Amino acid sequence: MKPMTRKLIPLAVLLTFIGIAYVITSNPPESKRSKPSSKPQLVVEAQTIAKRDIALNLSSYGTVKPRTQSMLLPQVAGQINYISANFREGGFFEQGEVLVEIDDRDYQVEIKIAQASLFTAKQALSEEQARVEQALQDWQRLGNSEQAPDLVLRKPQLLAAQANVLSAEASLSKAELALERTKIVAPFSGRILTKFVDLGQVVSSNTQLAEIYAIDYVEVRLPIKNNDLPFINLPENSRYNSALVSEQPEVIISSDISVKQQWRGKIVRTEGAFDQNSQQLFVVAHIDDPYGLNNDSVLPIKIGQYVSAKITGKQLQQVLIIPNKAIYQGSYVYLVKNNTLLRQEINITWQNDAFALIKSGLNEGDKLVLTPLGQVNSGTIVSISALDGEPVKQQENSKKRNEKRAAKRGES
């Protein structure tokens, strides 16, 4: 190939590319623009918002505590020679039941000694009374008409003898009381929480025998959220008036540690101060007779058991309620107006795990979208497949049937 020819080839390629670029830039492709489609782009389920009455249930939690919990201590020392069959962890006992007996032989001896001292003191008192009478007769035989002095009538000696009798009687009462205390009697109907001693053990007056608690009722301390306070009637009292019995909301205590358990109780009092750590107000619920025959729970309630609570709140009249699944980011919902999706900001006055009470932003009769939408633009054309839980077509057919029946009745 000649040198001149080799130089002309790149020039020809360059001119070719320049020509193609000119043609493309001179004839741009025409974009095909069309009007937005008027057909529905989404199918949703909706609910007609309506006002209704509702009784609120407020949620809380807590741990079960006994009404009274005490440490059982003996008041005398000695060896344990009897233990009740109910004196064991978890054992039930009744008020007045003898739980533990301490060897009482030493205390029987003390009673006999005290009785002997009392007999001696009474004998000395009788002798002194006789001396007083003799002294009075001697004073009168001497022809004295005035009142005899106390020393002549031996009144100091008589008082000393009387004091000895009182002291001996007190010693006998003390010995009898010590003998009575060798039997450890249950102060209330309750249950053994922890047992510390057993048969044959020698105990003193400060030995811990067992930890016990009362079973007539148990308590659950429940925190109330600050947002829930306006929606519950609490049993409050003043300095001069006790809490009203009628202001005791019912509460359902439940637990599902092993199996589903449930107990019914009442809120009986409100604490006098907010908790410093949580800044919440606590109320106390009573569960009466939690271990009785009328208890319908599968298992008895346990001290220290973690439980949940549903407290009966106020009865609200004609309020707007919507399900939580229709609320996005806690601040807005979607409505359907004229088959168009509309984003609507709302204000919530109260909310639980299932629904919310609406303060503002919605009106009765609005169609609330229940279908999860995610990020959807307001203004999207939609079609309602079901309204208030019933398919729209079925509602339309039902409406037509009703209209036909009404027309026939009018003709007849």
Buried (B, 14 or more C-beta within 10 A) or exposed (E): EEEEEEEEEEEEEEEEEEEEEEEEEEEEEEEEEEEEEEEBEBEBBBBEBEEEEBEBBBBBEBBBBBBBEBEBBBEBBBEBBBBBEBBEEEBEBEEEBBBBBBBBEBBEEBBEEBBEBBEEBBEBBEEBBEBBEEBBEEBEEEEEEEEBEEEBBBBEBBEEBBEBBEEBBEBBEEBBEBBEBBBBEBEBBBBBBEBEBEEEEEBEEEBBBBBBBBBBBBBBBBBBBEEBEEBBBBBEEEEEEEBEEEBBBEBBBEBEEEEEBBBBBBBBBBEEEEEEEEEBBBBBBBBBEBBEEEBEBEEBBBBEBEBBBBBBBBEBEEBBBBEEEBBBEEEBBBBBEEEEBBBBEBEBBBBBEEBBBBEEBBEEEBBBBBBEBEEBEEEBBBEBBBBEEEEBEEBEEEEEEEEEEEEEEEEE
